Amino acid sequence: MAKGKLIAFFFLILAYTGVAQEEGKRTSSKVLGTAKKENRAGLSTAQAHQRFLDSANIYKKSDLEKSIDFIAQSMESLDALGNKRELSSSLTALGEIYMYHKQYDLAITNFKDALAASPSNKTKLLLGKTYVLHGEFEKAETTLSPLLDVKNMVPYRRVELYEAMGDANIGMSNPRRAQEFYQEGLRVAEKNQISPKVIDLNSKIADTYASENRVVEAEGFYQNSLNLSKRVAPERLIQESERVADFYNQKNRYDDEIQLRKKSLNELQQLPQSKVSVESRGVSVSDTITSQRINYKIANAYIAQDKLDEAIPYLEKSIVEANEEDDLIVQKDATRQLSEVYRNKGDFTKALESYQDYVAVVDSLYVRKEQELSQAARFNREIANTQNRISSLEQERELNQSKYSLAVTEQQLFEETSKRQKWIIYSLVFGILLTALTALLYYRSNRQQKLANNLLALKSLRTQMNPHFIFNALNSVNNFIAKSDERSANRFLSEFSVLMRSVLENSEEDFIPLSKELELLELYVKLEHSRFSDKFDYTINIDEQVDVDAFQIPPMLLQPYIENAIWHGLRYKEEKGFLKINLKQLTDTLLEITIVDNGIGRKKSAELKTSNQKKQKSKGMGNIKKRIQILNDMYKNKVDVSIANLNDNQTGTKVTLKLKKD
C-alpha cells in the first residue's frame, strides 16, 4: 500500500514538472544567488572565526561555559556553503577544551568529527593522546602509528607523538617498547632544545626502568631530571623532587625519601603561593603539591621505619596546615594516621581523641562530596546543553549545504530536460536518507544521554551508601566506648578501621570481585556478632562449585539486607536466633545468594517501630532498590532480589539475590 502511494506521488511530480519548470528556474536561481552572496560574505568571516577561537582558548582554563560559547559563535560565523577546514578547527578547539576538563568521551567525539570534516595531523595526535588519557591504549596506538611515517613534522609535535606512543605502550604493559619511544623523543627534544620535554622524558624513562626494578638506571635518569629542572623554575624542581621521592618510597629508601621531601618543603615555603600545580602531558591534573601533603608523606616514611615519635610532629603539622587550607582529604588521612600512631604507642586516650577528630572530618568530607556531586550534575547538564546547541548548529549547516546542493541539482535538471525525472527521484531518495540519518543520530544521542544520566545517578547512590553504612557502624563503636570496655573497644576499633578502609577503597567502583564483598561482609557480621553475641549465631556457607572470583557484584549490595536481619529481626528476638548466608551456583552464569534469619519477622518489626521511625524510610534499603533498578536497566536484569517470610506465622525473613555473570 505504501509502495503504491509512493509511485503515485512520483507520477504526480512528473505531471507537474512541465508547469513548474519556469518557477523552478526562478527559485533555483534565487537560491544559488543567495548562496553565492553568502559565500562572498564568508570570505571576510575568516578573521572573525579565528578571533572567536582565540577567545575560546583564553577562557579554556578559567570559564568552561564561556569558552564553549565562543566555539559555538565561531561555527555560527561560517557561511551557508561552509568551510571544512575552519569547521574542523572549531571542532578540534572544542575537543581540546573537553580534553582539558577531563570530558574525554566528548573530546573524542569532537576530534573524530573534526577529522571527518578535514583530516589534520594535529587533530590525530590530540585524538591519540585523549585515547591514552581515557585508557583506550590499543585505539591510541592505532591512531598514532600512521603519524610515525609523516615527514617534516614540527619537532615539538614529533616529541609529543613519541611520548604519546610511549604512554600507550605503558598502558598496554609493554615498558621496553615504551622506553624506545621515550628515548627517541628525548633525542629529538635534546636536539631541538625543548627543555620541558627533556625533563618529562627523563622522568618517564626512569619510571620504565623502575617498573623493571633496574634501580641504577632509574636513579640515573631521575637525577638527570632533577639537575635539568633546577635550571627551569623552582616549581618544576619541586615536581621532579616529589617524583623521585615517590621512587625512593617504593624502594623502601626512607632516609633518602625524607631528606628529599624536606628539601622540597623548604623550596615550597619560599614560593609566594606555597603550592605547586602538577602538569602532565599538557593536561591539567586535579592535584597539587602542598606543604600539608609533603609533611604527611614525611610522617609516613618515619612510620614505615617505626620511628613513631619523629612522625607525630609532621602529622600534627600536616593536620594544622590542611585545616588552614581546607584540605579535608589530607586532614582526614593525617588524623586517621595520627590516631593509629598513638594507638601503637599505647596512648589510647590521644588515639581516641584523634579518632573522634577523624570522624568529624569524615562527616565534613561527606557533606562536601554531596555538594560536589550536585555541582557535577549541574556542570554535566550545562555541557550537555551546550553540546546539543553545537550539534544543532552542525545539523543546520548540513541542511544549508543540502539546500545548496539541491538548488544546483534543480538548475542542472532544468538545463537537461531529458534527465529531469531521474534527478527528481534521486533528490527524493537523498532527502529520505538524510531524514533517516538525522533520526538515527537523534536516537543515538538520546541513548548516550540516558547512559550518562544512569552512570551519574549510580555514582550518587553509591556515594550515599558508604556514609550511611559508616554512620550505622559507628553506633556499634560508641556502644563499647560507652560501656568503658577498653579492650573490646580497642579491638573493635582496629577491626572497624580495616572494614572502613575496605569500604572507602571500593567506594569509587561500580563492580568489585565477589570475593572482596564476602570478605567485607564476613568482617561486618563478625563485628555485629561481637556486640550481639547473645542474640544470634551466624554461618556463611559457600558451595564448593561456586567460583567467587568469577563473579562481579556492586559494592555494599548485600550489607543492608544483613543489617536489617540483625537490627530489625534478630535483635528483638527473646531467645537466641541464627543468621545464615548461603551461596549456591545455579548455572555457569547464575549465582544465588540467600540471607536467612529466624527473627521476629517484618510484620512484627514494623509494629515495634515508633511513630517517628514509621515516617522515615530506610535510606540504605531505598538506595539499594534504586541501584538495582539502574543496574538492571544498564545490564539487562543482572541482579534480581526477592524478600519473603521464612515461616507461615510471618516470623523470620529470607532474602534471595540472583546474580548473573557478565
Salt bridges, closest charged atoms under 4 A:
GLU22 OE2 - LYS25 NZ 3.93
GLU23 OE1 - ARG26 NH2 2.43
ASP69 OD1 - ARG389 NH1 2.69
GLU76 OE2 - ARG389 NH2 3.28
GLU96 OE2 - LYS122 NZ 3.84
ASP105 OD1 - HIS134 NE2 3.08
GLU136 OE2 - HIS134 ND1 2.72
GLU136 OE1 - LYS139 NZ 3.12
GLU160 OE2 - LYS129 NZ 3.08
GLU163 OE1 - LYS197 NZ 2.77
GLU163 OE2 - LYS204 NZ 2.70
ASP167 OD2 - LYS204 NZ 3.20
ASP167 OD2 - ARG281 NE 2.44
GLU184 OE2 - ARG187 NH2 2.49
ASP200 OD1 - ARG236 NH2 2.25
ASP207 OD2 - ARG243 NH2 2.49
GLU212 OE2 - ARG176 NE 2.39
GLU212 OE1 - ARG214 NH1 3.76
GLU217 OE2 - ARG214 NH2 3.41
GLU219 OE2 - ARG253 NH2 2.89
GLU240 OE2 - ARG236 NE 3.52
GLU242 OE1 - ARG261 NH1 2.60
ASP246 OD1 - ARG261 NH2 2.72
ASP246 OD1 - LYS297 NZ 3.83
ASP256 OD2 - ARG253 NH2 2.98
GLU257 OE2 - ARG261 NE 2.93
ASP287 OD1 - ARG293 NH1 3.65
ASP309 OD1 - LYS345 NZ 2.65
ASP326 OD2 - ARG368 NH2 2.44
ASP333 OD1 - LYS332 NZ 2.77
GLU340 OE2 - ARG336 NH1 3.41
GLU340 OE2 - ARG501 NH2 3.00
GLU372 OE1 - LYS369 NZ 3.86
GLU394 OE1 - ARG397 NE 3.83
GLU416 OE1 - LYS419 NZ 3.53
GLU495 OE1 - ARG491 NH1 3.66
GLU495 OE2 - LYS526 NZ 3.33
ASP510 OD1 - ARG462 NH1 2.44
ASP537 OD1 - HIS529 NE2 3.38
ASP537 OD1 - LYS576 NZ 3.21
GLU575 OE2 - LYS573 NZ 3.14
ASP633 OD1 - LYS450 NZ 3.87
ASP662 OD1 - LYS638 NZ 2.81
